[in-house]
Amino acid sequence: MFDASLRPLVDRLLFPVGGWLARRGVSANNVTFAGFGLGVGAAMAVAVGAFWVAAFLIVANRLADGLDGAVAQASRPTDLGGYLDITLDFLFYSAIPFAFAAYDPANALAASFLIFSFVGTGSSFLAFAIIAQKRGISTDIRGKKTFFYLGGLTEGGETIIFLLAIVVLPQFFVPMAFGFGALCWITTFTRIQAAISMFD
């Protein structure tokens, strides 16, 4: 929901840094893997109850996620880079609720529902992108991407806010997980409706 409006600001902040890294031989894939490592570290921190460490690492992971695209634009975007970016993002998103279940088994049901909800948003997003690519449908509203980005109520910006909220206020994980999961399902259903209207 916020991603399209935030994109120009993010690009202005990260593109100079991305260009600087690219000129020094750092590849976008290097940044993607480094960011994923930070995300794994965040999940490990959650699992042991180091929530403020997790918050710092989540912010670092998300900065790396924006920075890899800036490096790619300053050098040469690749299909592999686009694949790694989205794959590792979804693994990271699911790792945080899984870590909450590892931290306290009482969180397991809410964590499972949240991961189930992420499957809905992820699959509806990626399936739409495949058909859009096949039909030559494109958009740059969320920046120049490897494939079509279909929006929704819970996009990247909202997910970042949510992940930070649950690590800052871990005692409210269960209600927040169910609430955000419900919003994810609204996103999934609106994407399915968009696919029905565009692809039928």
Number of C-alpha atoms within 10 A of each C-alpha: 14 15 18 15 11 13 16 13 10 16 17 11 13 19 20 15 16 26 18 15 20 20 13 9 11 17 20 30 20 15 24 25 18 17 28 24 16 22 27 21 17 28 30 21 22 27 21 14 18 14 21 16 16 27 21 14 21 26 19 17 26 18 15 23 22 21 26 30 28 27 28 22 18 20 18 12 20 13 10 10 20 19 13 15 23 16 12 18 20 14 13 22 19 20 21 26 26 21 23 27 19 19 18 12 11 12 20 18 14 22 26 18 18 26 21 16 24 21 17 19 24 17 13 19 20 16 13 22 19 14 14 20 13 9 10 9 12 16 13 11 16 17 16 16 15 19 19 22 20 19 18 20 17 23 18 17 15 15 15 15 11 17 22 19 15 22 25 15 13 15 11 12 21 19 13 19 24 18 13 20 24 15 16 25 20 18 23 24 15 16 22 17 12 14 17 10 9 10 11 6
